[in-house]
Amino acid sequence: MSTVSAGFRLMRAGWVLVREGVVAALPGEELSGLPRLGWRLARLFTRRRALAYQRSDRLAKAVVRLGPSYVKLGQFLATRPDVVGNDMALDLAMLQDKMHTFPKAEAVMAIEASLGRRVGDLYVQFGDPVAAASIAQVHAAETIDGGVARKVAVKVIRPGVRRRFFQDLDSYFLAARLQEKYIPSSRRLRPVEVTETLAQTTKIEMDLRLEAAALSELGQSTRDDPGFRVPSVDWERTGRDVLTMEWVDGVKMNDIAGLEAAGHDLKAIAANLIQSFLRHTLRDGFFHADMHPGNLFVEANGTIVAVDLGIAGRLGKKERRFLAEILYGFIIRDYLRVAEVHFEAGYVPRQHNVAAFAQAIRAIGEPIHGQPAETISMAKLLTLLFEVTELFDMATRPELILLQKTMVVVEGVARTLDPAFNMWKTAEPVVSGWIAGNLGPSGLLADARDGGKAMLALIRQVPELAVRTERLSREIDLMAEHGLRFDEATARAIGMAEARYSRSGRVALWVIALTLIYIAWKIL
């Protein structure tokens, strides 16, 4: 029955997307056969007034009708242009995470259930909601600590959002399985794995203790950074469903007129934003991955304060070296080195030719160097680079895709503040400084130190490895003598899984067919 209900929810979502003109806005002229016929039918069923809207506006109206979990789905897919395409990813990135507020009384109940204390004991004043998003809303409140009154922001999980999201998640998985089964060309994108990633990231985002931990970590790594910080966390008043943090007094970065009226230097803010983001990415390997202007405030002294750290990105040392070297390689036009870095990192399979790959990268870099510096987009560079690497069988790298999406947003914000923003000139001190510190002599010493630690850890595991090797050798001998065998439970589980997979696909197809017949009957 869960498959049937997921099928109905999926069809309702599809119908809303059709009626709001989202499907009709797709480039259907490039399709052929049944997909083109479906696109033509979608245009017939589109609301007439929806045709007057831009595609991004149609998406916004559709997700508002579908509810909070589809807002989160859209925001997640905005981080995967490899799945939905660059144009659609940009439209999805423009989705405003603004929802209706829920009653203050429900927020009070959620806080008391999460913290096990009365709201009156936690806050001397607890106000009405001041902002609401798909997963939570924010209230202004006041606390007394050590006899000192302090204004705080209290973020509270939306009631019922977990249940609603996991119901919709069933339909997302159904769509992903059907896509993998009936559209072979999409299997390279691994839609089921993409859906699993969505499920995991949203589970994390729905536990506000983890967002508090992310704020604490970023705050610790940036405590000495000039002109950038995040709000401090009140851990005593933070739980799974509630996050209490410092109240931020500042001008939102999307209020250009307000920033100018406050006397801020917009060019300096743009440079500070980009350098802070690159510093977090390269130095710390941990960055705010939702830096749209609504999440960025500018204080009176020009300091940028980033809020809403529900989505964060991480890069390992290999990925940071990869990013720094490709950016620096493009700056100095060393395309062969950029190609070699891809192969050294294992991103491009060894069967491809390094020189041929360098030639493809040169086709990206040379046109860029022919442009004025202020028009060069680092985000566009990464987008083109990932398009080329697709031709050389580079597998999807979720951490790099998230980085690309965040860089698109951050660079867009910087150019809003300063239309003549010079990306290369601003980024060069951070990138070259990281390369000098990590790929020069001091970097080699650090690598040697890390290698020594890894070797010491391996030596400590030698006795255990010897025992495991002996056990594995015996099992291989047994398999060579008797063949590979499944126990009864494993064989039964495989059979049940295969039967369930086939049955769910058939049920979904029947549901879709009956719905289409019903729609045709109503029309005729």
PyMOL commands that set and color helices and strands:
alter all, ss='L'
color gray80, all
select helices_A, chain A and resi 2-19+28-30+34-45+48-52+55-66+68-77+81-84+86-93+104-115+119-122+161-182+184-189+191-205+208-221+235-237+256-261+266-284+293-295+317-332+335-344+354-369+373-375+378-391+398-417+423-438+441-460+462-482+488-523
alter helices_A, ss='H'
color red, helices_A
select strands_A, chain A and resi 125-132+136-145+148-157+228-229+242-246+251-252+286-288+296-298+304-306+312-314
alter strands_A, ss='S'
color yellow, strands_A
deselect
rebuild
show_as cartoon
